Amino acid sequence: MTDDSVPPNNQVPSEAGAVAPGEVVPTTGADPIVDLTGVDPGPQTDRSKRRAAGWLPWVVGVTSLLMVAGGIAGSAAVRTDEVLFAPGSVRGTADRVTIEGATSYPIKGDVLFATVSVRQATLFDTLFRRRLDDTLRFTDIDDVYPDGDKASVDAANESAMNDSKTVASVVALRHLGRKVTFTGDGVAIVKVSPDLPADGLLQPGDLLVGADGRRLQLTDDLQNALAPKKPGDAVELTVIRGGAKPNDLAHGNDASKGVTDSSEAADKSDEEQVRVPLVAGEEGRAIMGVQVADHNLDVKLPMEINFDSGEVTGPSAGLAWTLAIVDELTPDDLTNGKRVAATGTIGPNGEVGPIGGLPQKTAAVRRSGAELFLIPKGLPADDLAQAKQLAGGEVDLVEVATLDEAVDAIEKFVGD
């Protein structure tokens, strides 16, 4: 196939005064002059020929670059079936937590929480960024948004953030010896363990409103009812089948946090009695084999605590929120003017729970300049190893299991 603007057999148009008409001028390995417009440019002088020959590589090069750039730009617009997790922002809590109805104190430092940027990956991400950026993680989209239901996942994360604020408020005030009042209308069954006594007798969604003739309002009431019992004993439960609508698992909460809710009160006319035998669990305690949560939990705080989480969702800022409240209600400056980062869910007894995206959060914390990053104990070894590598010796990763351990770690850090 030949280009109409280029004579066949590597001939170039003859030039007046240089070669007789009809003669073939060998290219001697040089590129032939191509009229890209398809119009005969006419006779050329030696000078114009040299200029054209010099322009050609630039024209071809620029054209190639434009084609490559166009391909790259196009790949950035093509969505794939993966989700990209990347380092997000690091945000302070000092100006995001406000307390009314109690004396608060100026904060000189700050407790930071790190985020992970989550979006659908593009072809550019998978072809280029995956190879160049070791802070990224790619996950199949179905593992993140089952059945493509992104709206439900987003709503669950929003609810988890709200729950984390409530639990953080309770835990912080308890830590400081402030009074917090709880009320509920029963204990929701969230999960039943197979092959344990409750299997086949209770099911998720059941609402326990009594134990051995005593009314149950909170999970603490159930624990108190079981405390004196031994393996081999039984407990007589008052149950409303389907009376609870537990949303802990759907909202990504730990069932132990006790934050199920239902807009409708259970109908007590549907109560029935269920006798459940008990077996030995961990440390020899008598158990049924269920996970439970408080139902329609109402928390009354002695003050008003407000949070500004912006567009951030999920429960992993729980530890940071808790530390921020403690700092604001404590006369002594907890952080002593320094910026400290923290991640982890917070449980009702001050336990720090697991989170995802540790490597990405560590990279974000390092960029923020914070030198201490509190993280939950027991995270996957691979994530921890990658996070330590990304910390680059500039961020001290300290594992904590409770709020008390987190406070101790900060005090040690600022005191060094």
C-alpha positions, -999 to 999 in steps of 0.1 A, spaced: 0 0 0 14 34 -10 6 69 2 -7 91 -27 16 119 -15 48 97 -18 59 83 -52 64 46 -53 97 28 -51 111 53 -27 113 81 -53 110 117 -44 98 144 -67 126 158 -88 138 193 -80 144 219 -107 180 226 -113 192 196 -93 181 164 -111 169 160 -146 132 152 -148 125 114 -146 156 106 -126 153 86 -94 169 102 -63 180 75 -38 169 83 -2 202 69 11 184 58 42 167 91 49 130 94 54 112 105 22 95 139 24 58 133 30 32 159 21 8 152 51 -19 174 35 -20 154 3 -12 185 -18 20 186 -39 41 213 -22 58 221 -55 95 227 -61 117 232 -31 150 249 -27 179 231 -9 172 252 21 135 244 22 142 208 17 165 207 47 139 226 68 112 201 58 135 172 65 142 186 100 106 192 107 95 157 99 108 139 130 92 166 151 59 162 133 59 124 136 71 126 173 45 151 183 18 131 165 29 100 183 29 117 217 -6 131 210 -18 96 202 -2 82 234 -16 110 254 -50 105 239 -48 68 248 -38 76 284 -66 102 287 -91 77 273 -80 50 297 -86 74 326 -123 75 316 -128 38 313 -142 22 344 -131 -13 355 -147 -40 377 -123 -31 406 -124 -6 435 -94 15 442 -83 22 478 -58 50 481 -44 72 509 -70 98 518 -70 129 539 -59 134 575 -82 156 595 -80 172 629 -107 168 656 -99 199 676 -122 221 655 -146 193 648 -158 185 683 -178 211 703 -191 206 738 -220 226 753 -232 224 789 -199 216 805 -165 233 810 -141 226 782 -105 236 779 -84 250 750 -66 224 729 -31 233 718 -23 201 698 -47 179 679 -59 143 675 -60 134 639 -80 107 620 -69 93 587 -92 84 558 -90 61 528 -101 73 494 -124 48 478 -136 49 442 -141 27 412 -108 21 394 -102 32 359 -82 14 332 -54 40 338 -53 30 374 -50 -7 366 -25 -4 338 -2 23 352 -8 34 388 -10 -2 401 27 -7 389 40 26 402 23 33 435 27 7 463 2 26 486 -28 15 464 -50 -16 469 -74 -30 443 -104 -51 452 -131 -67 431 -161 -44 430 -185 -72 440 -166 -77 473 -171 -40 482 -206 -34 467 -225 -68 467 -249 -70 438 -237 -35 428 -257 -19 457 -234 10 464 -263 31 480 -269 5 508 -231 3 516 -229 41 517 -259 43 540 -245 16 562 -211 35 565 -230 68 573 -249 50 601 -217 35 614 -201 69 616 -231 82 636 -229 52 659 -192 57 665 -199 93 677 -225 80 702 -202 53 716 -172 77 717 -192 101 738 -202 74 762 -168 59 765 -150 93 770 -174 105 797 -172 72 815 -134 74 813 -136 108 830 -160 96 856 -190 115 842 -225 100 846 -242 85 815 -277 70 816 -288 42 793 -323 28 786 -335 2 762 -365 -21 756 -348 -54 754 -319 -74 740 -317 -82 703 -303 -115 690 -278 -106 663 -262 -140 656 -266 -176 668 -236 -198 668 -241 -232 652 -239 -263 673 -243 -244 706 -274 -246 728 -292 -216 713 -290 -230 678 -326 -240 668 -341 -223 698 -333 -186 690 -327 -168 658 -314 -134 646 -342 -108 650 -356 -124 682 -360 -99 711 -353 -110 746 -374 -91 771 -370 -113 802 -347 -139 819 -359 -161 847 -389 -139 853 -369 -106 854 -374 -79 827 -345 -72 804 -338 -37 792 -301 -38 783 -275 -64 775 -260 -57 810 -292 -71 825 -288 -104 805 -252 -107 816 -262 -101 852 -289 -129 849 -263 -153 835 -234 -144 859 -244 -167 888 -252 -197 865 -229 -226 858 -224 -249 827 -252 -274 828 -278 -249 841 -305 -234 819 -320 -199 816 -358 -193 810 -361 -165 784 -390 -144 775 -388 -139 737 -407 -119 711 -401 -136 678 -389 -112 652 -394 -83 676 -360 -68 670 -346 -55 637 -309 -57 644 -288 -36 620 -254 -41 636 -241 -64 608 -257 -44 580 -242 -12 594 -208 -26 599 -209 -24 637 -196 -48 662 -226 -64 679 -210 -57 713 -215 -20 708 -252 -23 714 -266 1 688 -296 -17 672 -327 4 667 -362 0 655 -388 28 650 -415 4 663 -418 -10 698 -421 -47 700 -456 -62 706 -455 -78 741 -486 -99 733 -463 -121 712 -441 -131 741 -432 -168 745 -410 -187 769 -379 -205 757 -357 -226 779 -321 -226 768 -294 -248 784 -260 -234 791 -225 -248 783 -190 -238 792 -175 -210 771 -142 -191 774 -128 -191 809 -155 -216 820 -184 -191 819 -219 -204 811 -230 -194 777 -259 -198 752 -240 -193 721 -254 -159 708 -243 -124 700 -266 -98 713 -271 -60 712 -292 -34 730 -325 -27 713 -338 8 709 -309 20 730 -313 56 743 -283 73 757 -286 104 780 -255 124 783 -249 151 810 -238 175 782 -243 181 745 -214 169 723 -215 178 686 -193 164 658 -184 176 623 -173 146 603 -179 163 569 -184 137 541 -163 110 560 -182 79 569 -175 46 586 -167 37 622 -129 38 622 -127 74 637 -142 62 669 -109 62 688 -100 96 676 -134 111 685 -130 96 720 -96 110 725 -107 144 713 -136 145 739 -112 134 767 -87 161 756 -113 189 755 -128 180 790 -94 176 806 -76 207 821 -42 193 812 -35 193 775 -35 156 765 -14 161 734 9 188 749 7 209 717 16 179 694 -4 164 666 -12 127 671 -30 104 647 -53 76 657 -75 50 640 -98 23 654 -134 16 662 -144 21 699 -165 -3 719 -187 5 749 -161 -7 774 -133 13 757 -120 -15 736 -103 -5 703 -115 -25 674 -101 -34 640 -102 -12 609 -93 -16 572 -69 3 550 -40 5 575 -13 9 548 -32 36 530 -39 55 563 -3 52 573 9 67 541 -16 96 546 -4 101 582 32 102 571 24 130 546 6 149 573 38 152 594 24 134 625 50 113 643 27 90 663 0 68 649 -22 48 673 -36 17 657 -57 -13 669 -39 -44 681 -43 -76 662 -45 -63 626 -34 -86 598 3 -92 597 6 -83 560 -11 -50 565 10 -42 595 42 -51 577 33 -29 547 23 0 570 56 -1 588 74 0 555 53 30 543 59 47 576 96 50 565 108 54 601 91 88 602 59 76 620 58 55 651 30 30 649 18 20 684 -8 -8 688 -34 -3 715 -63 -25 727 -82 0 749 -87 37 754 -66 36 785 -37 22 765 -42 49 739 -41 77 766 -10 61 781 8 59 747 1 96 740 13 107 775 45 87 770 50 102 735 45 138 745 66 133 776 96 120 758 
